[in-house]
Amino acid sequence: MSLSIAPDSVPANIARKAASIRLLVLDVDGVMSNGQLLFSAQGDELKAFNILDGLGIKQLMTAGVDVAIITGRSSPLTAKRASDLGIKHLLQGREDKLDALVELATQLGRTADEIAYMGDDLPDLSAIQFAGLGVTVPNGHWFVRQHADYCTTAGGGTGAVRELSDLILASQNRLDALLADYLLDAKVTSGQ
């Protein structure tokens, strides 16, 4: 496994945990976005989502890893983003993240060891601790960073989800083949 997603190598225990992941569950504000809530003068909510994260999510799903969103807020923008990415499991308005995660795991028949959960603030902490791989971001609350298994180098909304998706795919020996498909040599060989 070779990763270039972080300046330091990923610890072996994190790679082992990531190798078992079959479900990635994401918080939205502070993870898929930078955590800022912007409103227009008319009261319309605005969020910025990172395109790198989007492709990483799609690559995970193509590789057979389910992706879900659990968020404490309800937002049409989150529903649109989930729909655009093909995320089928969207739980909005769920302030008890652990309860929502256990409900989702039961519904999908997943054990804690098969779940990665990525969050950034105190309401995410119990879900982070429950999951086989609990992940946070460097802009997350210090107490969450202290108790997560892993902290990405990229911040929320700036490629952190992509970093985690690459880590999971690399740990499952799927990343190199996936990346090779994007090389010019692969396209020339296949006649594209």
N, C-alpha and C positions, 0 to 999 in steps of 0.2 A: 504494500500500500504506500503510495507516495502522494502527499498532500502539499499543495502550495497555497493553501487557503489561510495560513497563519504563519508568522515568522518562526515560531517555535514548532517543533513536532508535536503532534497530538499524543497525549499520554496513552500507553497501551491499554489501560483499564477503560478509557473512554472509547477507544476503537472497538474493544470487545463488546461494550454495551451497545454501541451504534450498529454493530453487525447483526444484532437481534431485532432491530426496529422494523415494525410492520405498520406502525401508525405514528404520524407526526401531528401533534396538536399545537396550534399557534394561538397566542393572544394577538390582538390587533394593535391597539395604541401603545407605542413604545417598542414594538417588535416588528410588525409589518409596516408600521409608519414610525415617524420619529417621536411620536407622543404628543405633538402639538395639536390642539384643536383650533382650527381656523374657521371663522364665520364671516360671510359676506354681510353687507349692510342690510340685506333682506332677511338675514338669519339663516341662509343656506350654509350647511356644514361643508368644509373642504378638507380633504386629506390627500397626502402625497404617498403613493405606493411605489416601491422600487422595482423596476423592470427586471433586474437581476434576480430578485427574489421570486418573481413570477415564473421565470424560466426554470429555476431550481425546483419549484413546486411541481411544475409540469413534468420535469424529468423524474422526480420521485414517483409520481403517479404512474408514469409510463413504465417504471421499473417495478411496479406492483406494491408500492408503499402508499397506503391510504393517507390522506391529509385532511385535517379537520380544523375548524376555528371555534374557539370558545372565547367569548368576549362579554364583559360586564355591561357594555353599552349596546344599544340597538341603533343601527345606522343603515340607511339605504345604500350608502357608499360601500360599506362592508359587504352587503348582500350582492351588490353589482360586481365587486372585485372577486368575490367567491364564485359567482356565476361565470364571469369571464375566464377564470382559471379552471373551471370544471370541478371545484371543490363541492362535494355533495353533502358534507356534514358541517352545518353552520348552526351553532348554538349562540344566539344573541340574548342580551339581557340576563345573563347568568352570572351573578355576582359571586356565588359559591362555586368557584372553579373546580374544586375537588369533587363536589357532588356531580357536577356536569360531566367531568372526566370519567368518573366511575360509571355513570349512566351510559356514556358513549362506549366505554370499554366493554360493558356487559352486552350492549346492543350489537357490537361488532365481534364479540367473542375474543377479545384481546386481553392478554395478561399484562400486568404492570411492566414486566421485563420487555415486552414488545412495543412499548410506548415511549416516545420522546415528547416531552412537553417543553415549550419555550415561552417564557414570560419574563416580565421585567419589574413587577411591583408586588407588594405584600399580598394582595388578593390571589396572586399566582403561586405563592410559596408552597402551600400544601400540595397542589397539583405537581409542582416541580419535584417535591420530595417523594410523591407517590410513584411517579413515572420511573421506568427503568433507566432513562437518561433524562435528567433534569437540566435544562439549559437556560441561561440568561444572556443578557447583553451588557456591555461595559457602561452604558448609560442607565442601567437598571439600578434599583435601590441597593445600597451597600449590603443590607442584611440578606437580600435575595442572592446577591453575588456570593456572599459568604457561605450560603447553604446549597447552592446549585452544584451539580457535578461538573459543569463546564460553562465557561463564559467565552463567547465569541470575541474575536478581535474587532469585527465590524459592529457598529452601533445599530440600534433599532432603526429601521427605515433606510439604512444605507448598505444593505447587502448581508445582514446577519443571517437571514433565513437561507440565503443562497450558500453562505459558508457552512451552515448546518446541513443543508441538503447534500452538498459536496462531501462533507465528512461522512454522512450516512452511506452515500453511494460508494465512496472509496473504501469504507470499512466492510462493505459487502462485495468488494471486488467488481463493481459495476461502472465506476467512474471512468476508468481509462478507455474502455470500449465506447462509452457514450461520447467522450470528448473526441476520440479518433474519428467519429462520424462527421465532425465539423471541419476536419483538415482537408485541404485542397487535394492531397493525394487520394483520399478516400472518395472524393467526388469524381476525380478523373478516372480512377479505377472502375467505379460503378457506372460510368458513362453519363453522369449528370451534367 
